Amino acid sequence: MTDAALVVALANARSARRPPHARAPVAYDGLADAASANDLLGAFLDRPIRARQELNAVRALQDEVVAVAGALIDGSPPPLAALNALAAQQVATYALERQADGTLQMTLRPRRASAAATLLIRVMDELSELEPSRLKRCARHGCHLVFYDATRSGTQRWHAERPCGLRERQRRHRVKQGMR
């Protein structure tokens, strides 16, 4: 099973956020420029995103991840044609690599090691291994962030305890007390 970290990061890359003490959602674009894209996706890449063309390719990949994740969350068939079309443009090869523990692992590596190609391979790997019912949208009204429910019971409701879990419990308490 996967934790779908890259899929979640890309699905939320350009979603509005509501910081803990903000009254309204704040616009957010994690792919606005190469620096912000590297901050968001650097952990998934072996080299930084450099060229404007690479950033455009990463944005195209992000659009497709949003569409696929949304379909999986809604329980409808995911639109895979565009994602597969992006994959068909890439040239990749398999490589055998020695791991730190001495074992050998086969990996798929793009021949043109662009950031978009590297991310595309990892996204497709995560999507093929994740359990679709665990990919969810935050249950708090007004929050649309995507998360992967890694709890044993599969009952996680919010993308994060702060702010969404805390705020939702506060809201329910106020309603129960007749405050609002």
N, C-alpha and C positions, 0 to 999 in steps of 0.2 A: 504494500500500500504506500502511497505517496502522501506528502503533506501539501502538494500543489502550490508551493510557495511562489513559483514564477507565474503560474496561471493567475493566482490571486493578485500578485503585484501588478501584472499587466491589466487585469480586469478593473482594478481600482486606480490605474495610473492617471486618469483624467477625470475622476469623480469628485464632486464637491465634498468637502469635509466640514464637520462641525466640531471645532476644538472644544475642550471641556468647559470653558467659560464664555463661549460665544453664544449669542442669542440666535444667530442665523448661520446657515451654511456659508462656507468660504470657498471661492473658486480655487481649484487646484489643478495644475497640469504638470505632472511628473515628467512629461516628455516635451516641455516647452523649448528646451535647448539641450545641447550635449552635456553640459555640466549637471543639470537636474536629472537627465536620463541616466548618467553614470552613477549618480547618487542612489537612484532607485534600483538600477539593474546591475550595478558593478559586481555584486556578490555572485551573479550568475554568469559572468563573462571572464575570460582570461586576458582580455585587453579592453581598453576603453572605447566607447563609441566616439568616432572622430568626425567623419565627414557629414555634411548636411544630407547627402544621399543616404547614408546609413541611418540617420535619424528618421528620414522619411520612410524607409523600409521598416524600421522598428514601429513607427506609428501605424503603418498598414497592418503589421502583425498584431498590434494592440487592438485595432478595430475588429479584426477577425476573432481574437480571443474574447472580446466583449460579446460578440454575437454568439459564439459557441457556448460560453459560460451562461449567458442569459437563457439560451434554449435548454441547456441541461437543468438549470434551476427551475424553469417553467415546466419541465417534463416533456418538451416537444423535441422532435428530431433536430439535432444541431446542423447548421448550414456548414458543411465541410468542404464544399467545392472551392471556395475562395482560399481557404487555408491550404488545401491540397495544391491549388494552382501556385501559391507562393512557394510551397515545397518543391514543386516540379521545376521551378526556376533555379534551384540551388544544385550545385554539384557537390557530392559528398562521397567519402570513402570510409571504410571501416579500418580501425587501427587497434592493435593489441597493445595494452599498456600494463606495466607492472605496478601494482598497488603497494602502498606502504607496508601492508602485512605480508607481502611476498606473493600474493595471488595475482593471477592475470585476469584482466577484464577487457572485453571487447567494447569499443565505443565507436559511434558514428561521428565523424569529424568533417566539417565542410572543407573543401579544397581551397576555396577562396574564403579565408577565415574572417568573413565580415561579421559584425556584431549581430545583424539581423539573422544571418544563417545559423549562427550559434544558438541564438535565442529560439529560433524556429524549431530546431532539433530538440531542444530541451522542452519546449512547450508541447510538441507532439508526443514526446515521451511521457510527460506528466499527464496529459489528457488521456493517453491510452491506459495509464495505470490507476487513475483516480476512480473512486466510487462515486458515480454521478449524484446519488442521493445525499452525499455529504457536502456537495458544493451548494452553498446557500447564500441568500441575501439577508442582511441584517433585518431583524423583525421590528426594530424601533421605527416608529412613524417618522418619516423625513430623512432617514438614513438609507442609502441605497448601496452601501459598500458590500462587496462580495467577500466571503470567507470560506475556508474549508474546515468543516467540523471534524476535529480529530478526537473528540471525546469518545469514550467507550460506548456510551449509550446512544450517541448520535443525536442528542437533544439540545445542543448549543443553539441559542437564539440570537445572540448579538455578536457582531464582529469583534468587539472588545468590551471588557468590563467597564472601562472608563473611555468615553463618556456614556456609551449607550446603555449598558446594563444598569448602571447606577441611576441614570436619568429615568429609565423606564420604571424602576422600582419606586423612585420618588414620585413619579406621576401617579402610579397606582395607589400609593399611600395617601396622596392628596385627595384623589377621587374618593377613596374609602372614608377619609375624614370629613368629606364634604367641603373641602377647601376650594375646589374648583370644579 
